[in-house]
Amino acid sequence: MMTLSQIDLVYKDGDMMNGQTQIETQPKTINRNNIKRVIQNNLFILKYPFKYTRGYLIISCLYACFAEVVVFFEHTYCIKYLTDTIQYKGPFLNVIRYIVIISIVVAFKILFEGILTQSIKPKAREKLHKKMQLELFEKAVGIDLTCYDNPNFYNEFVWSISEANNRVDQTIDYLYTLCGNLTIIIVTGSFFVYLDKVGLIFVLVTFVLVSCTKFALGKLQYAMDVELKPKQRKRSYINRVFYLNNYAKEIRLSNITKKLKKDFDQSNEDIAATISKHSKKQVVLGFLCNYIFNSFILDGVYVIYLLFTAVVKKAISYGSVIALLNSSWGLKENLESISDIIPKFQQNSLYIEKIRTFLDYKQIIKDHENVKEVPSEPGQIELKNVSFAYDENDKKALKNISLTIKPYEKVAFVGYNGAGKTTLTKLLMRLYDVSDGEILLNNVNIKDYKVKEYRNGFGAVFQDYQMFASSIGENVIMDEINQESKIQILNALHHSGFTDKLKSLEKGIETSITREFDDAGVNLSGGEAQKVAIARVFAKPCSVIILDEPSSALDPISEYNLNQTMMEATKNKTVIFISHRLSSTRMADKIYMFEKGEIIERGSHQELMEYNGKYAQMFNLQAAKYRV
């Protein structure tokens, strides 16, 4: 669960550190704001609809062009045609014929628009979102665990996942609008060239000035969004805390509400201050954009010029006057839309850049050429002078660790919090790579094995294990349930001590965990959930089991029964367990005592008790609690 301090992260562009390795997801020479990069990024995101929903993309763009042509002939040219016919006393039958034809075309446009927006569009976007998310899921599963320790990259990661669907939809919408805008500009522009070329000067001046101003506004808005994002996330987090079930008990049994309200007020003040800081420039640019460079020129100066041309010079017909006035307003609206769309593409590009940063990430822990097959039976694990730091600027979490774990051996890592025990197990499972030294399995560096197969050789119950919003059986097998796996699941739950609870559930292993998506679901207690998590290692065909505080939520009797069952069920496996309850370490063949990232004592329980060092001191302190 994220804390308030973890929430307060700032989205920053630039180099990011991944453990000891610098993440170079893009060349430093890239200017993210230049026109070429803006085009590249928007084309990049458009490859997804072109790949998965090509028909929808093409039809949308063609319809946007068709619709604007129809609008021009319906609202602009129609008025000129009718007025000129009356002025020059043309055949009225031609007017009737024109109105009938344009009415049929408009009816077809409206009908097709309904089909497009109500049927084609929602189906296509649903398919597109599904395909895109599956690609992002696949990428997310493959990124190195060190990325989660990097605030900058993690923010890019979260932003990418949450913004992907929105960004592709926005890009399609922008492209749709752009196609329509360009069509009406071409059609109306040609109309101006034919009737009044001077009018285009007014149009072009407005277009250039408004575009430049809104481009600057887009950059200012993005800068403000970047600054607001962590503050809004912090406020959103506090808001969620008051409604989520996980926090309900703590809030009611503590005085944290006062602190949360204070943080909420501070977050709102920070947001208001940020908005105030950026708003002054936005107001000035907005005034120039919306009035001086826009309405003043087209609605003021150009209208005067047009009236002078028609009334004084008598150079154009009355129908042309009305049509040009309508065209100028229509052209102005489309130019405004263009001047909005261009900076929106630019702003959209900055968000897409983050998606590309995530997608372009090169996995560090991966298979290399000539990898070896992983032994199917438990092998000897050896660590030689292993050191590790989560970041090259941090102090080492582990220093010069050397140890050997024999096949089928039961090993315990003990020590106070922060001693490096859990970090070492993550290195053993190759969730991280060592900074110095090496880890060997059967005298072969674990980097020489296939990553996925090597990790599959481990079954683990983490201290911060998670329950998924799926059935109990699926949470055990960590896959879909089939007839063959049902027996495997039931045996695993029996070994973990969950049988009595399972008998009380009407749907058995089909019972959903949590009621979030199923009213018939069940909310498990901490001990019950831990038993389900422990059942995972019993259900998984692996050679090494790692248990990080496996009984922390269990009562002493359940813990004792679990320990006995564990020893019986794992005779043919190597077991590594971490525990603060030293009563369970007596069963270990060898115990390693950690302190500040180093092994300070090693040996059996009896040997360490006779040594009378830190381990014996810790054990005696705990044992004293149970003495009368």
C-alpha positions as CSV (number, residue, x, y, z in Angstrom):
1,M,0.0,0.0,0.0
2,M,1.4,3.4,-1.0
3,T,2.1,5.9,1.8
4,L,1.5,9.6,1.6
5,S,5.2,10.2,1.0
6,Q,5.3,7.7,-1.8
7,I,2.3,9.3,-3.4
8,D,4.1,12.7,-3.5
9,L,6.2,11.8,-6.6
10,V,7.0,14.3,-9.3
11,Y,6.8,13.3,-13.0
12,K,10.2,14.3,-14.4
13,D,11.6,13.8,-17.9
14,G,15.2,12.8,-18.3
15,D,17.6,10.0,-17.3
16,M,16.3,7.4,-14.8
17,M,18.4,5.0,-12.8
18,N,17.5,1.3,-12.6
19,G,19.5,-0.3,-9.9
20,Q,23.1,0.0,-11.1
21,T,22.1,0.4,-14.7
22,Q,21.0,3.7,-16.3
23,I,17.8,3.3,-18.3
24,E,18.4,4.8,-21.7
25,T,14.9,4.5,-23.2
26,Q,15.5,7.2,-25.7
27,P,18.4,9.3,-27.1
28,K,19.2,12.4,-25.2
29,T,19.2,14.4,-28.4
30,I,15.5,14.0,-28.9
31,N,13.6,17.3,-28.7
32,R,10.2,16.2,-27.6
33,N,8.5,19.5,-28.6
34,N,9.8,19.7,-32.2
35,I,7.4,19.3,-35.1
36,K,9.0,16.1,-36.3
37,R,8.8,14.4,-33.0
38,V,5.2,15.5,-32.5
39,I,4.3,13.9,-35.9
40,Q,6.3,10.8,-35.0
41,N,4.6,10.3,-31.7
42,N,1.0,10.8,-33.0
43,L,1.7,8.4,-35.9
44,F,3.2,5.9,-33.4
45,I,-0.1,5.8,-31.4
46,L,-2.1,5.6,-34.6
47,K,-0.4,2.4,-35.6
48,Y,-2.6,0.6,-33.1
49,P,-6.0,1.5,-34.6
50,F,-4.4,1.0,-38.1
51,K,-3.3,-2.4,-36.9
52,Y,-6.5,-3.6,-35.1
53,T,-9.4,-1.4,-36.4
54,R,-8.2,-0.2,-39.8
55,G,-11.7,-0.1,-41.3
56,Y,-13.0,2.1,-38.5
57,L,-10.1,4.5,-38.8
58,I,-10.4,4.9,-42.6
59,I,-14.2,5.2,-42.5
60,S,-14.0,7.9,-39.7
61,C,-11.6,10.0,-41.7
62,L,-13.6,9.7,-45.0
63,Y,-16.8,10.5,-43.2
64,A,-15.3,13.6,-41.6
65,C,-14.4,14.9,-45.1
66,F,-17.7,14.0,-46.6
67,A,-19.7,15.6,-43.8
68,E,-18.0,19.0,-44.2
69,V,-18.5,19.0,-47.9
70,V,-22.2,18.4,-47.3
71,V,-22.3,21.2,-44.7
72,F,-20.8,23.6,-47.1
73,F,-23.3,22.9,-49.9
74,E,-26.2,22.9,-47.3
75,H,-25.4,26.1,-45.4
76,T,-23.1,28.2,-47.6
77,Y,-23.5,27.5,-51.3
78,C,-27.3,26.9,-50.9
79,I,-27.8,30.5,-49.6
80,K,-25.8,32.0,-52.5
81,Y,-27.6,29.9,-55.0
82,L,-31.1,30.9,-53.7
83,T,-30.2,34.6,-53.4
84,D,-28.6,34.8,-56.8
85,T,-31.5,33.0,-58.4
86,I,-33.9,35.6,-56.9
87,Q,-31.6,38.5,-57.7
88,Y,-31.1,37.5,-61.4
89,K,-34.7,36.0,-61.7
90,G,-33.5,32.5,-62.5
91,P,-35.8,29.4,-62.9
92,F,-37.4,28.5,-59.5
93,L,-37.5,24.8,-60.6
94,N,-33.7,24.7,-60.3
95,V,-34.0,25.8,-56.7
96,I,-36.5,23.1,-55.9
97,R,-34.3,20.5,-57.6
98,Y,-31.2,21.7,-55.6
99,I,-33.2,21.6,-52.3
100,V,-34.4,18.0,-53.0
101,I,-30.9,16.7,-53.8
102,I,-29.3,18.3,-50.9
103,S,-32.1,17.1,-48.5
104,I,-31.5,13.5,-49.7
105,V,-27.7,13.8,-49.2
106,V,-28.2,15.4,-45.7
107,A,-30.6,12.6,-44.7
108,F,-28.0,10.0,-45.7
109,K,-25.3,11.8,-43.8
110,I,-27.4,11.9,-40.6
111,L,-28.3,8.2,-41.0
112,F,-24.7,7.1,-41.5
113,E,-23.5,9.3,-38.7
114,G,-25.9,7.5,-36.3
115,I,-24.5,4.1,-37.5
116,L,-20.9,5.3,-37.1
117,T,-21.3,6.8,-33.6
118,Q,-23.8,4.3,-32.1
119,S,-22.5,1.0,-33.6
120,I,-19.2,1.1,-35.5
121,K,-17.3,3.5,-33.1
122,P,-18.1,1.8,-29.7
123,K,-17.4,-1.7,-31.0
124,A,-14.2,-0.7,-32.7
125,R,-12.9,1.2,-29.7
126,E,-13.7,-1.7,-27.3
127,K,-11.7,-4.0,-29.5
128,L,-8.9,-1.5,-29.8
129,H,-8.7,-0.9,-26.1
130,K,-8.6,-4.6,-25.4
131,K,-5.8,-5.3,-27.9
132,M,-3.7,-2.3,-26.7
133,Q,-4.1,-3.3,-23.0
134,L,-3.0,-6.9,-23.7
135,E,0.1,-5.5,-25.4
136,L,0.8,-3.3,-22.4
137,F,0.1,-6.1,-20.0
138,E,2.7,-8.3,-21.8
139,K,5.2,-5.5,-21.6
140,A,4.5,-4.8,-17.9
141,V,5.1,-8.5,-17.0
142,G,8.5,-8.3,-18.7
143,I,9.9,-5.2,-17.1
144,D,12.6,-5.7,-14.5
145,L,11.5,-5.5,-10.8
146,T,14.0,-2.7,-10.3
147,C,11.8,-0.4,-12.3
148,Y,9.3,-0.5,-9.4
149,D,12.0,0.8,-7.1
150,N,12.6,3.8,-9.4
151,P,10.1,6.6,-8.8
152,N,10.6,8.3,-12.1
153,F,10.2,5.1,-14.2
154,Y,7.3,3.9,-12.0
155,N,5.4,7.1,-12.6
156,E,6.0,6.7,-16.4
157,F,4.8,3.1,-16.1
158,V,1.6,4.0,-14.2
159,W,0.9,6.9,-16.5
160,S,1.4,4.8,-19.6
161,I,-1.1,2.1,-18.4
162,S,-3.7,4.6,-17.3
163,E,-3.4,7.0,-20.3
164,A,-3.0,4.6,-23.2
165,N,-6.7,4.1,-24.1
166,N,-7.4,7.8,-23.6
167,R,-4.4,8.9,-25.8
168,V,-5.3,6.6,-28.7
169,D,-8.9,7.8,-28.5
170,Q,-7.8,11.4,-28.4
171,T,-5.5,11.0,-31.4
172,I,-8.3,9.4,-33.5
173,D,-10.7,12.2,-32.5
174,Y,-8.0,14.8,-33.3
175,L,-7.4,13.2,-36.7
176,Y,-11.2,13.1,-37.4
177,T,-11.5,16.8,-36.5
178,L,-8.4,17.6,-38.5
179,C,-9.7,15.8,-41.6
180,G,-13.0,17.8,-41.3
181,N,-11.2,21.1,-40.7
182,L,-8.8,20.6,-43.7
183,T,-11.7,19.7,-46.0
184,I,-13.8,22.7,-45.1
185,I,-10.7,25.0,-45.4
186,I,-9.9,23.6,-48.8
187,V,-13.5,23.9,-50.0
188,T,-14.2,27.3,-48.5
189,G,-10.7,28.5,-49.4
190,S,-11.4,27.6,-53.0
191,F,-14.7,29.5,-52.7
192,F,-12.8,32.6,-51.5
193,V,-10.3,32.3,-54.3
194,Y,-13.1,32.3,-56.8
195,L,-15.0,35.2,-55.3
196,D,-12.7,37.3,-53.1
197,K,-8.9,36.5,-52.9
198,V,-8.2,39.4,-50.5
199,G,-10.3,37.7,-47.9
200,L,-7.7,34.9,-47.6
201,I,-5.2,37.4,-46.3
202,F,-7.4,38.0,-43.3
203,V,-7.8,34.2,-42.9
204,L,-4.1,33.5,-43.1
205,V,-3.1,36.3,-40.7
206,T,-5.6,35.0,-38.1
207,F,-4.5,31.4,-38.6
208,V,-0.8,32.1,-38.0
209,L,-1.3,34.4,-35.0
210,V,-3.8,32.1,-33.3
211,S,-1.8,28.9,-34.0
212,C,1.4,30.4,-32.5
213,T,-0.4,31.7,-29.4
214,K,-2.2,28.4,-28.8
215,F,1.0,26.4,-29.3
216,A,2.5,28.5,-26.4
217,L,-0.7,27.9,-24.4
218,G,-0.4,24.1,-24.9
219,K,3.1,24.1,-23.5
220,L,2.1,26.2,-20.5
221,Q,-0.9,23.8,-19.8
222,Y,1.4,20.8,-20.0
223,A,3.9,22.3,-17.6
224,M,1.0,23.0,-15.2
225,D,-0.3,19.5,-15.5
226,V,3.1,18.0,-14.8
227,E,3.4,20.1,-11.6
228,L,-0.2,19.4,-10.6
229,K,-0.1,15.6,-11.1
230,P,1.6,14.5,-7.9
231,K,-0.4,17.0,-5.8
232,Q,-3.7,15.7,-7.4
233,R,-2.6,12.1,-6.8
234,K,-1.9,12.9,-3.1
235,R,-5.3,14.5,-2.8
236,S,-7.0,11.6,-4.6
237,Y,-5.2,9.1,-2.3
238,I,-6.5,10.9,0.8
239,N,-10.0,11.0,-0.7
240,R,-9.9,7.2,-1.3
241,V,-8.7,6.5,2.2
242,F,-12.0,7.7,3.7
243,Y,-14.0,5.3,1.5
244,L,-11.9,2.1,1.1
245,N,-12.7,-0.9,3.3
246,N,-9.0,-1.5,4.0
247,Y,-8.7,1.7,6.0
248,A,-12.1,1.7,7.8
249,K,-10.9,0.1,11.1
250,E,-7.7,2.1,11.5
251,I,-9.5,5.4,10.8
252,R,-12.1,4.7,13.5
253,L,-9.6,3.5,16.1
254,S,-7.1,6.3,15.7
255,N,-6.7,10.1,15.4
256,I,-5.3,9.8,11.9
257,T,-8.4,11.7,10.5
258,K,-7.1,15.0,11.8
259,K,-3.7,14.4,10.0
260,L,-5.4,13.3,6.8
261,K,-7.7,16.4,6.7
262,K,-4.7,18.6,7.3
263,D,-2.9,17.0,4.4
264,F,-6.0,17.2,2.3
265,D,-6.2,21.0,3.0
266,Q,-2.6,21.4,2.2
267,S,-2.9,19.5,-1.1
268,N,-5.7,21.8,-2.1
269,E,-3.7,24.8,-1.2
270,D,-0.8,23.5,-3.2
271,I,-3.0,22.9,-6.2
272,A,-4.5,26.3,-6.0
273,A,-1.1,27.9,-5.7
274,T,0.2,26.0,-8.8
275,I,-2.9,27.1,-10.8
276,S,-2.5,30.7,-9.7
277,K,1.2,30.6,-10.6
278,H,0.5,29.5,-14.2
279,S,-2.8,31.3,-14.8
280,K,-1.5,34.9,-15.4
281,K,0.4,34.0,-18.6
282,Q,-2.5,31.9,-19.7
283,V,-5.0,34.7,-19.3
284,V,-2.8,37.1,-21.4
285,L,-2.3,34.6,-24.1
286,G,-5.9,33.6,-24.0
287,F,-7.0,37.2,-24.6
288,L,-4.7,37.7,-27.5
289,C,-5.8,34.4,-29.0
290,N,-9.5,34.7,-28.5
291,Y,-10.0,38.3,-29.3
292,I,-7.2,40.4,-30.8
293,F,-5.9,37.7,-33.2
294,N,-9.3,36.2,-33.9
295,S,-12.6,38.0,-33.4
296,F,-11.2,41.5,-33.9
297,I,-9.7,40.7,-37.3
298,L,-12.4,38.4,-38.8
299,D,-15.5,39.7,-37.1
300,G,-14.4,43.3,-37.2
301,V,-11.9,44.4,-39.9
302,Y,-12.9,41.8,-42.5
303,V,-16.6,42.4,-42.2
304,I,-16.0,46.2,-42.8
305,Y,-13.9,45.3,-45.9
306,L,-16.6,43.0,-47.2
307,L,-19.4,45.5,-46.8
308,F,-17.3,48.1,-48.5
309,T,-16.7,45.8,-51.5
310,A,-20.4,44.9,-51.8
311,V,-22.1,48.2,-51.1
312,V,-19.6,50.9,-52.3
313,K,-17.7,49.1,-55.1
314,K,-20.6,46.8,-56.1
315,A,-18.0,44.2,-57.1
316,I,-20.0,41.1,-55.9
317,S,-23.6,40.0,-55.8
318,Y,-25.8,40.1,-52.8
319,G,-25.8,36.3,-52.7
320,S,-22.0,36.3,-52.7
321,V,-22.0,38.9,-49.8
322,I,-24.2,36.6,-47.7
323,A,-22.2,33.5,-48.7
324,L,-18.9,35.1,-48.0
325,L,-20.1,36.4,-44.6
326,N,-21.2,32.8,-43.7
327,S,-18.0,31.4,-45.2
328,S,-15.9,33.7,-43.1
329,W,-17.6,32.7,-39.9
330,G,-17.4,29.0,-40.9
331,L,-13.8,29.4,-42.0
332,K,-13.0,31.2,-38.7
333,E,-14.5,28.4,-36.7
334,N,-12.5,25.8,-38.6
335,L,-9.3,27.9,-38.3
336,E,-10.0,28.1,-34.5
337,S,-10.4,24.4,-34.5
338,I,-7.1,24.0,-36.4
339,S,-5.3,26.3,-34.1
340,D,-6.7,24.2,-31.2
341,I,-5.9,20.8,-32.8
342,I,-2.2,21.6,-33.6
343,P,-1.2,22.3,-30.0
344,K,-3.4,19.4,-28.9
345,F,-1.4,17.1,-31.1
346,Q,1.7,18.7,-29.6
347,Q,0.4,18.2,-26.1
348,N,-0.8,14.7,-26.9
349,S,2.7,13.9,-28.2
350,L,4.2,14.7,-24.7
351,Y,1.9,12.1,-23.1
352,I,2.6,9.6,-25.9
353,E,6.3,10.1,-25.3
354,K,5.8,8.6,-21.8
355,I,4.0,5.6,-23.3
356,R,6.9,5.2,-25.7
357,T,9.4,5.5,-22.9
358,F,7.7,2.6,-21.2
359,L,7.3,0.5,-24.4
360,D,10.9,1.2,-25.5
361,Y,12.3,0.0,-22.2
362,K,14.9,-2.7,-22.8
363,Q,14.7,-5.6,-20.3
364,I,18.0,-6.2,-18.4
365,I,17.3,-9.6,-16.8
366,K,16.7,-11.7,-19.9
367,D,17.9,-14.8,-21.7
368,H,21.2,-14.6,-23.6
369,E,22.5,-17.0,-26.2
370,N,23.3,-20.6,-25.4
371,V,21.3,-20.6,-22.1
372,K,21.2,-23.9,-20.2
373,E,18.3,-26.0,-19.1
374,V,17.3,-25.7,-15.5
375,P,17.8,-28.9,-13.4
376,S,14.4,-30.5,-12.5
377,E,15.6,-31.7,-9.1
378,P,16.9,-29.5,-6.3
379,G,20.5,-28.6,-6.8
380,Q,23.2,-27.0,-4.8
381,I,22.9,-23.2,-4.5
382,E,26.1,-21.3,-3.8
383,L,26.6,-17.6,-3.2
384,K,30.1,-16.2,-3.7
385,N,30.9,-12.7,-2.3
386,V,27.4,-11.4,-3.2
387,S,26.8,-7.7,-2.7
388,F,23.7,-5.7,-3.8
389,A,22.4,-2.2,-3.8
390,Y,19.0,-1.1,-5.1
391,D,20.6,2.0,-6.5
392,E,24.2,2.8,-7.1
393,N,23.8,5.9,-5.0
394,D,22.4,3.9,-2.0
395,K,24.3,2.0,0.5
396,K,24.5,-1.8,0.0
397,A,21.6,-3.8,1.2
398,L,23.9,-6.9,1.2
399,K,27.7,-7.1,1.6
400,N,30.0,-10.0,0.7
401,I,27.5,-12.8,1.3
402,S,28.9,-16.3,0.8
403,L,26.9,-19.4,1.7
404,T,26.0,-22.8,0.3
405,I,22.6,-24.4,0.4
406,K,22.7,-28.1,-0.2
407,P,19.9,-30.0,-2.1
408,Y,16.9,-30.8,0.2
409,E,18.4,-28.7,3.0
410,K,16.1,-26.6,5.2
411,V,17.6,-23.2,5.8
412,A,16.5,-20.3,7.9
413,F,17.4,-16.6,7.5
414,V,16.9,-14.6,10.7
415,G,17.6,-11.1,11.8
416,Y,15.8,-7.8,12.6
417,N,13.9,-5.8,10.0
418,G,16.1,-4.3,7.3
419,A,18.9,-6.9,7.7
420,G,18.7,-8.0,4.1
421,K,17.0,-11.3,4.4
422,T,14.1,-10.7,1.9
423,T,16.5,-9.0,-0.5
424,L,18.7,-12.1,-0.6
425,T,15.7,-14.3,-1.5
426,K,14.9,-11.9,-4.3
427,L,18.4,-12.4,-5.6
428,L,18.1,-16.1,-5.3
429,M,14.9,-16.1,-7.5
430,R,16.7,-13.7,-9.9
431,L,14.1,-11.0,-9.5
432,Y,17.2,-8.8,-9.2
433,D,20.7,-9.4,-10.4
434,V,23.6,-9.1,-8.0
435,S,25.8,-6.0,-8.0
436,D,28.9,-7.9,-7.2
437,G,29.8,-11.6,-6.9
438,E,27.8,-14.5,-8.3
439,I,25.1,-17.0,-7.5
440,L,25.5,-20.6,-8.7
441,L,23.2,-23.5,-9.2
442,N,25.0,-26.8,-9.5
443,N,28.2,-24.8,-10.2
444,V,26.6,-22.8,-13.0
445,N,25.9,-19.1,-12.8
446,I,22.1,-18.6,-12.6
447,K,22.5,-15.9,-15.4
448,D,23.3,-18.8,-17.7
449,Y,19.8,-20.5,-17.2
450,K,16.6,-19.5,-18.9
451,V,15.1,-16.8,-16.8
452,K,11.4,-18.0,-16.8
453,E,12.3,-21.7,-16.2
454,Y,14.7,-20.8,-13.5
455,R,12.1,-18.7,-11.6
456,N,9.5,-21.4,-12.1
457,G,11.8,-23.6,-10.0
458,F,10.9,-21.5,-7.0
459,G,7.6,-21.5,-5.0
460,A,7.4,-18.4,-2.7
461,V,5.1,-17.0,-0.1
462,F,6.1,-13.3,0.2
463,Q,5.6,-11.3,3.4
464,D,3.5,-8.9,1.3
465,Y,1.6,-11.6,-0.6
466,Q,-1.5,-10.5,-2.5
467,M,-4.9,-12.0,-3.0
468,F,-6.5,-11.6,-6.4
469,A,-10.2,-10.9,-7.0
470,S,-10.7,-14.4,-8.3
471,S,-11.8,-17.7,-6.8
472,I,-10.0,-19.4,-4.0
473,G,-8.9,-22.2,-6.4
474,E,-7.5,-19.7,-8.9
475,N,-5.6,-18.0,-6.1
476,V,-4.0,-21.3,-5.2
477,I,-3.1,-22.6,-8.6
478,M,-2.5,-19.1,-10.0
479,D,-4.1,-20.2,-13.2
480,E,-7.5,-21.3,-14.6
481,I,-9.0,-24.3,-12.8
482,N,-9.4,-27.6,-14.7
483,Q,-10.5,-31.1,-13.6
484,E,-6.9,-32.2,-13.1
485,S,-5.9,-29.1,-11.0
486,K,-8.9,-29.4,-8.6
487,I,-7.3,-32.4,-6.7
488,Q,-4.0,-30.5,-6.7
489,I,-5.7,-27.4,-5.2
490,L,-7.6,-29.4,-2.5
491,N,-4.4,-31.2,-1.4
492,A,-2.6,-27.9,-1.2
493,L,-5.3,-26.3,0.9
494,H,-5.3,-29.3,3.2
495,H,-1.6,-29.0,3.8
496,S,-1.9,-25.3,4.5
497,G,-4.6,-25.9,7.1
498,F,-7.5,-24.3,5.2
499,T,-9.7,-27.3,5.1
500,D,-12.0,-26.4,8.0
501,K,-12.7,-23.0,6.4
502,L,-13.2,-24.5,3.0
503,K,-15.9,-26.9,4.3
504,S,-17.9,-23.8,5.5
505,L,-18.0,-22.4,2.0
506,E,-20.9,-23.4,-0.2
507,K,-19.0,-23.0,-3.4
508,G,-15.8,-24.5,-2.1
509,I,-12.8,-23.6,-4.2
510,E,-15.1,-21.8,-6.6
511,T,-15.8,-19.1,-3.9
512,S,-14.7,-15.7,-4.9
513,I,-12.3,-13.8,-2.7
514,T,-13.7,-10.4,-1.8
515,R,-17.2,-9.2,-2.6
516,E,-16.0,-6.5,-5.0
517,F,-17.3,-8.3,-8.1
518,D,-19.3,-11.1,-6.5
519,D,-21.9,-10.6,-3.8
520,A,-21.5,-14.2,-2.8
521,G,-17.7,-13.7,-2.3
522,V,-16.0,-14.0,1.0
523,N,-13.6,-11.6,2.8
524,L,-10.9,-13.8,4.4
525,S,-9.2,-13.0,7.7
526,G,-5.5,-12.3,7.7
527,G,-4.7,-15.9,8.9
528,E,-7.1,-17.4,6.3
529,A,-5.6,-15.4,3.5
530,Q,-2.1,-16.4,4.5
531,K,-3.1,-20.1,4.4
532,V,-4.4,-19.7,0.8
533,A,-1.1,-18.0,0.0
534,I,0.9,-20.8,1.6
535,A,-1.2,-23.3,-0.4
536,R,0.3,-21.9,-3.6
537,V,3.7,-23.4,-2.8
538,F,2.2,-26.8,-2.1
539,A,0.3,-26.6,-5.4
540,K,3.3,-25.5,-7.5
541,P,5.7,-28.2,-8.9
542,C,9.0,-26.6,-7.8
543,S,12.3,-27.7,-6.3
544,V,12.9,-24.7,-3.9
545,I,10.4,-23.2,-1.6
546,I,10.9,-19.7,-0.1
547,L,8.7,-18.7,2.8
548,D,9.0,-15.1,4.0
549,E,7.3,-14.9,7.4
550,P,4.9,-17.7,6.4
551,S,3.1,-17.8,9.7
552,S,3.0,-14.1,10.7
553,A,-0.8,-14.0,10.7
554,L,-1.4,-17.5,12.2
555,D,-2.1,-18.3,15.8
556,P,0.5,-20.5,17.7
557,I,-1.4,-23.7,17.2
558,S,-1.9,-23.1,13.5
559,E,1.7,-22.2,13.2
560,Y,2.8,-25.4,14.9
561,N,0.6,-27.5,12.7
562,L,1.8,-25.7,9.6
563,N,5.5,-26.3,10.5
564,Q,4.9,-30.0,11.0
565,T,3.0,-30.3,7.7
566,M,5.6,-28.2,6.0
567,M,8.5,-30.4,7.0
568,E,6.5,-33.5,6.0
569,A,5.3,-32.1,2.6
570,T,8.7,-30.7,1.6
571,K,11.0,-33.6,2.2
572,N,11.9,-33.7,-1.5
573,K,12.4,-29.9,-1.8
574,T,14.9,-27.3,-0.6
575,V,13.3,-24.9,1.8
576,I,14.4,-21.4,2.7
577,F,12.3,-19.6,5.2
578,I,12.5,-16.2,6.9
579,S,11.0,-15.8,10.3
580,H,11.0,-13.5,13.3
581,R,9.4,-16.3,15.3
582,L,12.5,-18.3,16.2
583,S,10.5,-21.2,17.5
584,S,10.2,-22.4,13.9
585,T,13.9,-22.1,13.2
586,R,14.7,-25.1,15.4
587,M,13.6,-27.3,12.6
588,A,16.2,-25.8,10.2
589,D,19.3,-27.7,9.2
590,K,21.2,-24.4,9.1
591,I,20.5,-20.9,10.3
592,Y,22.0,-17.7,9.0
593,M,21.8,-14.7,11.3
594,F,21.8,-11.3,9.3
595,E,22.6,-7.9,10.5
596,K,23.1,-4.7,8.4
597,G,23.4,-6.8,5.2
598,E,26.0,-9.2,6.5
599,I,26.0,-12.7,7.9
600,I,27.2,-12.5,11.5
601,E,26.4,-16.0,12.6
602,R,25.7,-19.4,11.0
603,G,25.1,-22.9,12.2
604,S,22.4,-25.2,13.5
605,H,20.0,-24.1,16.3
606,Q,22.0,-26.0,18.9
607,E,25.4,-24.6,17.7
608,L,24.2,-21.0,17.7
609,M,22.7,-21.4,21.2
610,E,26.0,-22.8,22.4
611,Y,27.8,-19.9,20.7
612,N,25.6,-17.6,22.8
613,G,25.7,-14.7,20.3
614,K,23.0,-12.5,18.7
615,Y,20.8,-15.4,17.7
616,A,20.8,-16.9,21.2
617,Q,20.0,-13.5,22.6
618,M,17.0,-13.1,20.2
619,F,15.8,-16.6,20.9
620,N,15.9,-16.2,24.6
621,L,14.1,-12.9,24.5
622,Q,11.2,-14.5,22.6
623,A,11.2,-17.7,24.7
624,A,10.9,-15.6,27.9
625,K,7.5,-14.4,26.7
626,Y,6.1,-18.0,26.9
627,R,7.7,-18.9,30.3
628,V,5.5,-18.8,33.4
